[in-house]
Amino acid sequence: MPNIVVIGAGVTGLTCALQLLESSSAYSVTIIAKDFPAPFSTIDPVGQIDYTSPWGGAHNRFVPPPAPPKTSESSSKAEEAEAEAKYMWKEHDFSLATYSKMAQLVERFPEAGITFMKGVEYLEAPSANHLAISPTGAELGLQDKGFRLLSKQEGELPEGVSWGCEYDTWCVNPMVYCCFLLNRFVYLGGGVLRKRVRSAEEAWGLDLGLGDGVDAVVNASGTGFGDPNVFVTRGQTVLVSNPCAQTITRQNSDGSWTFSVPRNFSGGTVIGGTKEPDNFCTVPDPQVRKSLLERFAQTHPDIGEYEVLADIVGRRPTRRGGMRLEREEVLLGTGEDGQGEGKGRKKMMVVHAYGLGGRGYELSWGVAEEVVKLVRECVGGGGVYGEGKDGAKL
C-alpha cells in the first residue's frame, strides 16, 4: 500500500488528503502540520496568523478568464498572453469543479459549514473579460448557476458601479468546514502528526511507523519552503454579527475591494477587505476597520447598524506566476562521494500544491483532483474507494 504524506493542514492540504483517501482504497495518507483546525474561539490570532485558512472569508467568486488570443504572432508578448489565458482557464475549471463538489457536500453533510446563496458582483471599472460575458454566462459554464447581468436602467447597480452580475454560489464557515474535513479524513482512516517540518524532504526522515516508508509527499505547505516567488499578502477584515443574505463583492476603481462573506453556523459575517503585499503587521488598524465598515454600508445599506465581534488579520501565501501544481523528483542523501549521484542517493517524488493566494477555498477540490492524478503518476494506485466505512464517495 503506497504511503502518502501531505504537509499542511490548511484547506488545500486537508482537501488533498481527503481526496486521496476517497479516490483509492490503495493509499495510506498522513497529514503532517504545525497547526490544525480548531474553533474560532480557541485560535490564536497572533501566534497562528500564518495558518491562513481560518482567517479566510471564505466564499466563491467566478473570475472570468480571457478569450484565447486570436493572433498567430509568435512574439514573447503574445506567448505571455496565451500562457496567462491558459492559467486563468485552469483556475476557472478548478472553481467549477469545487462548486460541484460543494453542492454534493452540502446535500450529504449539512453540518459541514457550507451555505449556498446568491453572489453579487459590482465593478466600478470592469475589465474586458467582464464586459465580454454573455447574458447567460454559458461560455463560462454558468448557465445553470443562476447567472444574470444586473441592469443599471432598472436600478440594480449602486451609485458609481458600471457593471454587475449575480449567480448562485457558496460560502463556508472556515472553522466549521476545516474541522469537518479533518474529522472526515480521520474517520476514513487518515493519520495526523502535529509537527513543524522545514522541507518536503524532511518527511522521509521522520519515524512515522509506516512500515515500507513514505512513497510520495504532497507539499501543501502554503509557502513552498523557501520558494523565492512566494510572498505574504496581509489581509484585514472585520467580523460582525449582522446577518447578510448574499455574499457581495465590489471592486472599486482605485483597485480596493469592498465585500461581505456570511459565514453562518454562528460565524457572523466578514466585512472586508484589504490586500497588502509584503506587510507582516499583526495588529489591526482601527482606521482600516472604520473605512471597511463605511464602504460596505454605502454599497449595501440593508446591513444595518454594525455589531462588531472582532478584527481579523491574516497572511495569504501568494506566489508570483500563480500556484505551483506539479510533481518533482528529488534526490535524498549525499551519494558515495558526498555530493554525487552514487548508491547513497534515492529518488523520491514530491507533488507541489501551494501558492493559491486568496483562492484556496475556491479552487480546493479542483486542485485536489489534479493532485490525485499526479500522485497516481508517481506511485500508482487507482482503485476507487467504494467499500469505505459508509460505502460511498464524497
Beta strands, then each sheet from edge to edge (+ up, - down):
strand 1: 3-7
strand 2: 28-33
strand 3: 114-123
strand 4: 148-149
strand 5: 163-172
strand 6: 191-194
strand 7: 216-219
strand 8: 230-240
strand 9: 246-251
strand 10: 257-262
strand 11: 269-272
strand 12: 276-277
strand 13: 308-319
strand 14: 324-332
strand 15: 346-354
sheet 1: 6+ 2+ 1+ 7+ 15+ 14-
sheet 2: 4+ 5- 3+ 9+ 10- 11+ 8- 12+
sheet 3: 4+ 5- 3+ 9+ 10- 11+ 8- 13+
end
